[in-house]
Amino acid sequence: MLQHPRPTFTYLGHATVRCDLPGGEVVLIDPWVQGNPACPEALRRFDRLDAMLITHAHFDHMGDAIELAKAHRPKIVVANYEICTWLASKGVESCAGMNLGGSQDVLGLKVTMVRADHSSGISDGDRNLYGGLAAGFIVKLPGGFTFYHAGDTALFSDMQLLGDFYRPELAFLPIGDVYTMDPMQAARACRYLGVRRVIPIHWGTFPALTGTPQKLIKALSDQGVNCEVIGLKPGEHW
């Protein structure tokens, strides 16, 4: 059976993921590359950047949004309403604010903003501004392939609804602990979502983030969850 087309995903470290679409367009989720100690130097530059998706306002998820948007002028920058309002005030064009539960077209993809349990604050000089609600994204390609980028989140039981409604085949889930789920909780999230594959994110960047893909593999086994862990290192792609 032929598989429907899917992006090539390149893990740029922390929670930053580059998605090269089948048509050649480039989507960047959580744009933090220049200050990201985990991102390989050669991958901090882009020949093209067609869209950005921002899960929440913390610097380690949108620290390079302004610079990248001005350099590449992507067709669309997606975030919550508060983040988009702030980005627009800094000169970012083509912002498309949205909120939890909503969907919009992004380069022919259906992008749905879904719940995340996390904080969200914009660092603006010496001020910390309200950054709206943290979120994750469900992304569906025209051929049907669907993936979930959870952003930063705790485990919540309504992930079962995300699985039931959207049927993602792949999930990007944080496993670092302290600020997000740990591997044990992420394994339960895989069960709730019903995903066949998971790519761990938000781990190893800083000493406090102690979760590892190996610990996730063990937690999945301990909980009897049949899900393949694709343990990408920064710079690797799938």
ABEGO torsion letter per residue (X at the ends): XBBBBBBBBBBAEEABBBBBBAAGBBBBBGBBAAABAABBAAAABBABBABBBBABABAAAAAAAAAAAAAAGBABBBBBAAAAAAAAAAGBBGBBBBBBGBBBBBGGBBBBBBBBBBBBBBBBEABBBBAEBBBBBBBBBAAGBBBBBAEBBBBBAAAAAAAAAAGBABBBBBAAEGABBBAAAAAAAAAAAGBABBBBBGBGABAABABBAAAAAAAAAAAGBBBBBBBBBBGBBX
